Amino acid sequence: MTKEAAPKEKGEPRFIQIRLDIPADVLDSADKIFYEYGVTIPEAVRLMLIKTLGDKVPPFDIRATLKEVYGDRIPNRETFESFDAIERGEVFHAKDFEDLMRQLNI
């Protein structure tokens, strides 16, 4: 989910706030690592995005990292789109199987 902050003066960059759902233990461990480099988590994310834009590729192997983190359960585009739809409140509700079939016209 993102939230846009308007520029204060003409010509200033506009900023977008993002919310990330990260397990606390992952965030704490990463924070300790970045602290050693004098970088906050938000700054580390900004640096990754800037590096990605400059190089036109992520600064790490996405496919290998997805495999490492998710194993054989790597989310695909359709899964991520479903997550986004849920966050927007575009969910499908059925009280039971028969109700689902009726709503799907099956």
Number of C-alpha atoms within 10 A of each C-alpha: 11 9 10 10 11 12 11 9 8 8 7 9 11 12 11 11 10 10 8 8 7 9 8 9 9 9 13 12 11 14 16 14 14 14 12 9 9 10 15 16 16 11 12 16 12 12 14 15 16 14 14 14 12 11 10 10 12 14 15 10 9 11 10 11 12 14 13 11 11 11 11 9 9 14 12 8 9 9 11 11 11 13 14 13 13 12 11 10 9 11 10 9 9 11 7 8 9 11 12 14 11 10 12 8 7 7
